[in-house]
């Protein structure tokens, strides 16, 4: 039975992931009474089953990589064993700490958090199925932030017990001797990095002929060479026909160059990406416009239904937590009368492989497709003093500028701490800065960021150390 009195709010946010909890906090900061509905843990996939736990585990990968090069630094260090349970325990502590932090922020801002499944009755009313029964939430504005979930392709045997998604792969307490990873996108490449460093024999299968298919071709070609040298095997341009159990684990049948090849490994991880998880029947019944599974919004995150907004993965595009943060903020601000919008030309993306990949703005090919004449600046980390001190010389910075004006249109980085270095260029793209500004800006020495400075200098014909 529904508690019809329920509660009344200025803003009701359906979904407590990155877009949802940021929308709720921002709305509360603006003085709104806010209800947040989430049937799992606040923080969503990113905090609990994605970005944070994978990076916590990848830190172990980083430590192991450094230990493997210890002789180079005059230290005779060996790894006698890896305790997967300790890895899991550390990962869980990191996740719990951050989740408790989010819960504290929601409480501090006076947000009513309802744990349960929300069902939309109208643009101003949501019914929440909680442990204590159904509760009605009446609101003036509704923000939908229902996220995404792992994509499971239609492959024979894909649902066999023991075939993993990223969710299950994060919970393994034993390191598999061998693993096949289906999908060479960001998720697949990060897990390939992790499992290889832990000692698993890793084979990656990808239907396209490259890894991280949407990334700059020069970057992916170089990363592929590096990962092959590390010992990771790849079957590119290959289609999985089916999966079956075998005495030694699982058999994956793959079409390669028109021929069928069988791979037998202890585990299989399906990492082909994510699908939008939020367009439920009640959302469709509300009359919200949906295209290709995503909710359609304008630049203010408004749907076609008055008073209803959406943000995060549910609106499609790049499924990135930091973009969801920003979209949640913009949705809340517009729902409360503040005209706000995002600059989608300056959204960074990162892949936490070894070495890392980071990107922002237009790639060289994207700029050319738009008919923009470009000049490209490049600087290799092997010529950077700090990179050599770290023993991390692989990779490069690639800056794309508009010919004639010198304005920075985008950049691609393959190398150490690329996910940190991309922020400087993201600011430049956001502000429409010219390459000469970063080339002339005094950077600390020695620093990895000098590679950004030198790449910008190269784009305008005056790199010093190239």
N, C-alpha and C positions, 0 to 999 in steps of 0.2 A: 504494500500500500504506500502511495506517495504522500510524503509530508508536504502538503500543499502550501503551508505557510513558508517552509523552507527558509531561505535567506535571500535578501535583495542586495544587489551589487551594481555599481556603476559599470564595471568591466567584469566579464566572465571570460576566463582563458581556458580553453579546452586542450590540454596537453601540457605537461610539465618539463619538456625537454629544453634545449638551449633557447629556442625562439619563445617558448611559453613562459619559462620562469623569468627571462629578461623582460618580456612584455609586462608581466605581472608586477615586477619590481619597479619598472619605469612608470607604470600607471600609478602605483602607490606613491612614488616620489612626487608625482604631479597632483597628489591630493585625492585620488580616486579610491573608493572602496572596491576591493578586488577579491574575486573568488577564483581559485586555481584548481582545476580538476585533473587528476592524474591517477591512473589505475595501477601503475608500477612505481618505480622510484623516481623522485624528482631528479632532474639532471638528464633524463632521457638516455638514448643510446650512447651519445658521445661520452658522457661521464661514466656510465655504468657498464657499457658493453662495446665501446668503440674507441674513440680518441684517447681517453685517459688510460684505460687498462693496457691497450696495445703499446702506448709509449712507456708505461712503467716497465713492461716486459722488455721492450726494445732497449731500455737502459742497460739491462743485463747483457744484451747483444753487444752494446757499445763497450762495456767493460771487458767482455771476452775478446773482442777484436783488439783492444789495447793490450791485453795480456798476450795475445798471439804474436804481438810485435815487441814484446818486452826486451828481447835480446838486443834490438836496435837501440834501446835506451840504457844498455848496460846492466840489465836486471835479468837474472835467470829465474823466470817464473813459469810454473806449469799449473794446469788445471787438473786436479786429481778427480774431481767429480762435480756434477751439477745437480743440485737438489731442487727438482721441479716444485715440490711442495713449499719450499722456502720462497721460490719465485712467486707462486700463487699467493702466499701469505703477504708478501710485500705489496704485490699488486692490489690485493683486497684492502690493505691498510690505506694505501693512497686513495683508492676510490671512496672508501668510507669517510676518510677525512674531508675530502672535497664535497661529498654528498651532505655530510653534516654541516659543512659551511653554507651550502645553498639553503638547507632547511633553516639554518639560523637567520640567514638574510631574509627569507620569506617571513619568518616570525617577527623579526625586527621591524619589518615594514608593514606589519599588521595585516598580512594577506591571509585570508581564510583558505586553507588547503583541504580539499575534499578528496579522500582516497577512494577511487571507484571508477567504474566505467560511466562516461557521460553520454547521454542520448539527447540530441537536439530536438525539441518540440517545435520551437519557433526561433526567430532571430532574437527574441528577448526571454527565452526560457529553455533551460537545460535540466534534464532529469538525471540525477547521479545515483547509480546503484552501489551503495556502500554496504559494509558489513552490518550496519544497523538498520538497513532498509533504504528505500528510495527517498532522496531528498531533492526538492525542486530549488533551482537557482534562478531567480528572476534578475534580469540585467538590462541595462540601457544599451550596451554595446557588447558584441561577441567577437572574440578573437580565436580563430581555429589554428592550432599548432600541433597537429596530430602525427607529424613525422613520417618516418619510413621504416622499412624492415628488410632483412636480407632477401635477396632475389634468389629463388630456387628455379633453375631452368628445367624445362621438360626433357629430362634425360632418363632413360630406363635405368632403374636401380638407384636413382638419386636420393630416394627417401629411406634407403636401408639404414638400420641402426648402425651407428658407427661412422656414417658419412657425415662430416662435420660442416656446420656453418661457422662464421666467425664467432658467433655467440658461444658455441660449444668449444671451439679451439682455444678460447680464452680460459677455459676451466680445466684443461688437461693437467693431471697431476703426474703423468709419466711422459717422458720425451720419446716420441716414436722413432724407431730406427730409420724409417723411411716414410715419406709423405708425398702424395701427388696433390698439387694445388691447381684447381681449375679456375682460370682467370688470371690475367697478367695486368690488371689495373692496379690502382693504389693499394687496395686491401690485399690483393694477392701478393704484390711485391713486398709489402711490409712483413707479411707472414713468412714469405720465402726468406727474407733477411733474418728474421727471428729464428726459425727452425734450423736454418743452415748453421747459424752461430752456435746453437745448442747441440749440434752434432748430427742432426737428421740428414739423410740423403734426400735432397729436394728436387722434384721435377715439376716444372710449371707448364701447363697446357693453355694455349691461347688460340682462339679461332682466327684472330687477325695476325698479320705478319710482323707485328711489333709489340713491345711491351708498353704499358701506359699509353694506349692508342691515341688519346686526345692531346698528348704532349708534343712539344717540339721534336722533330725527327732527329736532329743532331744530338739533342740531349738523350733521347731514348736509345739511340744507336750506341752512344758511348757508355751509358749505364748498362746496357745489355752485355757489352764486352767485359766490363768490370765484374758483373755478377757471374758471368761464365768463367772468368779467371778465378773467382772465389770458389768455384766448384758446383754452382747451381746449374742444373740442366734445364733446357727449354725445348718444348715442342710447339713452335709457332706455326701459324697457318694450319692448325689442326682442329678437327671437330670431334668432340667426344660422342661416341655412338651409344655407349652403355656402360654400366657398372655392375659388377657381380662380386659376391663373396668368394674368397679362395682360401686354401689352407693357411696361407701366410698373410692374410689380410684381405685386400680388395684388388680386383682386377679392373683396370680401366681400359676399355677398347676405344682406340683413337684412329680416325682417318688422317693419314699423312701422305700427301702427294698421291691421293687416289688409292692408297693401300691401307689395310687395317693392321695396326700395331697394338700389342697388348703390353700394358705396364702393370706390374704387381708391386704394391707398396702396403705398408702396415696400416696407414691411414689415408683418407682423402679429405681434402678441404675444398668446399665450394665457395669461391670468392669472386663471383662474376658481377658483383655490384649490389645495389639496393633498389627496392621498388617503393613507390609512394604508398603509405599505409593509411592515409587519412580520409579517402573519399568513400565513406560508409553510406549505407542506404538513407540514413537520416539527413546526411549532408546533401545527398542528391535530392531528397524530398523537399529540402529547404529551397531548392531552385537555384542553388549556386552553380555558376557556369564552370564546367570542367572540360579541359582539353588534354587528351593523351594521359589521363589519369591524374592530372594536377589541377588544383584550383586556380582559376584565372583571377589575377588581381591587377590593379593599376599601380602607378608608381607610388601611391600612398598606401599600398597594401589593402585597398578596399576591394571587396568582391562586387558583383553586380546586385547583390541583395543589400539594401540600405541598412546600415548599422552592423554589418558583418564584415570582419577583416580576416585575413589569413597570412601566415608567415612561416618561414622555415621550409623543411623538405617537402611539405604538402603542396607548396606552390611550384615545385619542380625547379628546373635550372640546376645550378651547381649545388650538390647536397653536401654543404660544408657547415660545420658547427659555427664557425666565426661569422659566416654570412647569415646564419639563422639568428645569432645574437643581434646583429644589426637590423635584420628585418623585423624581429620582435620589438625592438626599440621603436622603429619607425611606425609599426602598426599601432602601438600604444599611444604614441604622440599624436598621430592623426585621429585616432579614436577619441582623443580628448581635445581636439580642436587646434593642435599645433601642426602647421603645415611642414611636413618633413619628408625627405626622400633620400634615396641611396645613390651613390655613384658606382654603378655596376662595372665601370671600366677599370676600377681599382680594387678588385677583389683578389687577394693572394690565395694561392693553393700550394700545398706542400705534400710530399711523399717522403716518409721517414725511413728510407732505405739507407744502405751504407755504400756510397755516400748519399746524402739527401738530395732531393730535387725540390725546387721551389720556382714558382712562376707568378707573374702579375701582368695585367694588361695584355696588349696584343703580342702575339708571336710574329716572327718574321713572315711566315706564310700568311697568317691572318691579315697582316697589314697589306701585303701585296694583293690579296684577294679583294680588299676594299679599295684597291687602286691607289694606295698611298706609296709614294716613293720613299724608300727608307735607307738609312745608313746604319750599319751594325757595328757595334764596338764589342771587342772580346778580350778577355784576359784570363790566362791559365793560372790555376792555383800553384802549379809547379814553380812559378816565378814570384810567389808571394812568401815573404820571410816567415810570417807566423805559421802558414800552412806547413812549411818545411820543418819548422821547430816542432810542430805537432806530429809530424810524420804522416800528414794527410795531404798528399800532393795531387791527387786525382781530381779532375773536373775543371770547370771554368765558369766564368760569368759572361753572359751574353746580353747586351743592352740594345734595344731597338729604338732608334730615333727617327723623327721625320726629317727627310732631306730638305735642306733649305732653312728650316726653323731651328733644328736641333732639339725640339721638344721630345722628351722621353715618352714613348708610347707603351713600352713594356720591357720586361726582362725575363730571362730564364737563367737559373743557377743550378749547376750540378757540382756539389762539393760539400766540404765540412760546414756544418751549421748553416746550411742554405736557408732553413726555415727561419732563422734569426736575421740573416743578411737581407732577405727580401723586403723587410719592413722599410728600410731606407728608400728603396725604389718605389714601394707602394705609396709612400708619402709624396715622392716626386711625381708619380703618375696622377695622384689625387689633385695636386696643385698645378699640374701642367708645367713642371719645371724643365728647363733646358739642361742638356747634358753638361754644358760648361759649368753650371752651378755646382754639381757634384764633383766634377773634375777639379774645380778650384777650391772646393771646401777642404779645410785641413782635417785629415783623418789621423787618428793616433797610429803610431808606428812602434813596433810591428803589430798589425791587426789584419784579420781576414777581410775586414771591410775595405781595406785598401784595394782589393781586387775589384770592388764596385767602382771606386774612384778611377782606377786605371782603365776599366772597360768604358766608362764614360769619356775619359780622355781619348781612348782609341777611336770612339765614334766621331770625334771632332778632329782627329788627326794629330793628336799631341799626347799620346800615352808616353810616360817617361821610362817605365821599366819594361817595355815590350820591344 
